[in-house]
Amino acid sequence: MTSHTAAHSLMRQTVDERALKRAARQCMGRTGSPGADGMTWKAFRRDMPARIAALSAALADGTWQPGPLRTEEFDAWGKHHTITIPTVTDRIVHRALRNAIEPVLERDAYPPWMFGWHRRAGRPLAVAAAARHLAAGLIWVADIDVAAATRGVALEDAVTSVARFVHDGSVLALLRRILDALPDPLAPGSGLSPMLTNLRMTPVDQQLAGQTAVRMTDNYTLFAPTEPEAELAYQHLAGLLAQHGMAPAPAKSKIWRPNPEDLYAAG
């Protein structure tokens, strides 16, 4: 099956009431504060069937428009962060669209050694893959954390990253409408930011042929038997990142001999 065939029904998968209900339940499974309209998940649930039906109809006839945004700022891991908070209704739309698109990306875009921000997500899987490489004698690691992976992406580039694999015009038009309302296409807090950040790094993934690699979210690890080979791998990956407007985060990137459990630890 080609991407074109797979994408043909993606809009229906996004706007269907069952798909929206599934997306709503996924969103409710995570803690989150109300958006700018003050709507809480508790309030949304009180009239959920009618709200889902109205949302489905608006998406299907093209009248849906993104709601207002709220931002929150906080300090963590030694950095100042700004998070964009959509309304709960918009979070459902983001999640439903992501649910529809990601199976295509799983098949056509994501490498088997990438474990973050999708259905194969999970640090334990990344650690297990790294442990196999280390046990095979690839004991030196070029460990690169990508600096500011969600910044510096233009709207057209974000849409094009999806259009490489999805060819449904209605889906792409909805994606563009969502992203155009955000302060940045990959704004942290958007339900589409994880998927789009993965896609930003996909061209780099595709150019790592011949390297033994694991990527967990925006953290690359390349495995080599000797320190000089790990240094060469580091420079190669840094060059690939530079070609795509990215760079290693100096404070978090290094060449070392780790234990598997020391890898991919947030902060």
URDA-V260324 format. One record per backbone hydrogen bond with DSSP energy under -1.0 kcal/mol. NH is the residue of the N-H (numbers start at 1). CO is the residue of the C=O. Records with the same first field share a line. If there is no record, write none. Layout:
NH=CO / CO
This chain:
6=2
7=3
10=7
13=9
14=10
15=11
16=12
20=16
21=17
22=18
23=19
24=20
25=21
26=22
27=23
28=24
30=27
38=35
44=40
45=41
48=45
51=47
52=48
53=49
54=50
55=51
56=52
57=53
58=54
59=55
60=56
61=57
63=58
64=58
70=85
72=83
74=81
76=79
79=76
81=74
83=72
84=188
85=70
91=87
92=88
93=89
94=90
95=91
96=92
97=93
98=94
99=95
100=96
101=97
102=98
104=101
105=101
106=102
107=103
108=104
109=105
110=105
114=111
115=215
121=118
126=122
127=123
128=124
129=125
130=126
131=127
132=128
133=129
134=130
135=131
136=132
137=134
138=133
139=137
140=224
141=256
142=222
143=254
144=220
146=218
147=247
151=148
158=154
159=155
160=156
161=157
163=159
164=160
165=162
166=162
172=168
173=169
174=170
175=171
176=172
177=173
178=174
179=175
180=176
182=179
187=184
190=187
193=190
196=192
197=193
198=194
199=195
200=196
201=197
205=201
206=202
208=205
211=208
214=221
215=113
216=219
219=216
220=144
221=214
222=142
223=212
224=140
230=226
231=227
232=228
233=229
234=230
235=231
236=232
237=233
238=234
239=235
240=236
241=237
242=238
243=239
244=241
245=242
246=241
249=145
252=249
253=249
254=143
256=141
262=259
263=260
